[in-house]
Amino acid sequence: MSNDWPPQFIFTVCQRGAEQVLKQEIAARLADARLAFSRPGFVTFKLGEPCQQPEQFQLPSTFARAYGFSLGKLVGSKTGELAAQVWETPAIKQLVASEGFADIHTWQRDAKLSGTRGFEPGQTLLAQEVERVIRERSPIESLHPMPAVPRPPSRRNGWVLDVVLVEPNEWWIGCHRTTRRFDCWPGGVPPLDLPEHAVSRAYLKMAESLEWSALPILKGDLCLELGCAPGGAAQALLDRGARVLGVDPAEVELEVNEHPNFQHLRRRSAEVSRRQLHGVRWLAADMNVTPTYTLDAVEDIVSNKATAVRGLLLTLKFTDWKLAAQLPGYIERVRSWGYRDVRTRQLASNGREICLVALRSRSQRRVQRPTHTRRRKDAAHASMPKPPHLPANG
Ligand SMILES: C[S@@+](CC[C@H](N)C(=O)[O-])C[C@H]1O[C@@H](n2cnc3c(N)ncnc32)[C@H](O)[C@@H]1O
């Protein structure tokens, strides 16, 4: 493992169990990359040659939750000694002397699959303590204080020092640029918690998908959700000021059902009449069915002339990992409906599934307020507020 600059190794972080699909994805996208090191949830690759423009490097990947340049590993049991060695890594010294670091991200490899036995990816107490010591030893004074709680995202377009605790005594050192939103969160995990009032864990999935995609959903927008029971994802939308039309043959929790901005259509997606979809601007789906079934249901709605759905937010469930190979075909299918801007990501809160968001064009990522309300001073059509437990995002 080389720790030279320009760098030739990359590290990736993924959900436990997703390593194989990640390797296949990287093989398809970076033809000259070779697998270097692999542990559950952490995989490194050697590029064909050193990356000549490291600040421009981007890895288009659905399954890499986070990635960066890998600059070697440190093994030892004394946190202070390892922290001092981090700053002695040649490539790190070089970056400190040239561009400097805007932030430090320290996290542990996932211990389990997200959502199993109470486990959620995120910064552990051990990772926080290690980060504190690394900051203390930093030659960059502005990095000495620990970030506020909840942790604000790192600022955009800077270098971040990555320290991944693959084992408590085996640290992998790396760095990445904060180009996209998820680059600004340690390990690609946004600082979100499942709030107490959430009726299901799907709240977290919806909250994370909104944080990642930054879909321009406005307060008062009508969102249709296929597979809404028991109602956690709907709550996340309601908490942000949206109105929700939930479709599911199963029962929705009372507190969601009684929300003035929620309406339940207790039936299957195929049984919803088009008249009931008038005014729907966003379509979310999280049904425990195959991706093809979900896409059939969504196509049935968006291809109907009576509907004008602006964007999609779909959970595609891989009942079998083999279905991941079909992902390019699923994306093509969504594009064929006129949604040209399609993004996919396996969220930290996802199970064996991925999140797909789609807009008709990339320019629609910006918030577009209805013309007649543009000059209003009241909040009727303001973009959706964040619920109180969420930090502001950059
Ligand atoms: C993973 S759960 C959804 C969780 C939900 N989004 C939440 O926030 O709590 C999957 C749901 O899909 C529903 N479902 C399965 N097939 C469906 C269909 N054809 N139409 C509507 N809902 C369906 C199931 O009844 C189940 O409630």
The ligand as an ORCA input file, in Angstrom:
! r2SCAN-3c Opt
* xyz 0 1
  C     -41.615     -1.368      4.048
  S     -43.314     -1.175      4.297
  C     -43.511      0.538      4.070
  C     -43.051      1.388      5.217
  C     -43.675      2.750      5.157
  N     -43.211      3.498      4.005
  C     -43.472      3.554      6.406
  O     -43.073      4.694      6.286
  O     -43.730      3.083      7.504
  C     -43.974     -1.836      2.832
  C     -45.452     -1.593      2.653
  O     -45.771     -1.849      1.287
  C     -47.129     -2.200      1.258
  N     -47.470     -2.737     -0.066
  C     -47.063     -3.897     -0.630
  N     -47.618     -4.017     -1.867
  C     -48.348     -2.890     -2.076
  C     -49.155     -2.420     -3.158
  N     -49.311     -3.119     -4.268
  N     -49.778     -1.228     -3.029
  C     -49.618     -0.491     -1.897
  N     -48.895     -0.905     -0.845
  C     -48.272     -2.087     -0.928
  C     -47.253     -3.177      2.413
  O     -48.598     -3.305      2.837
  C     -46.351     -2.516      3.472
  O     -47.119     -1.750      4.371
*
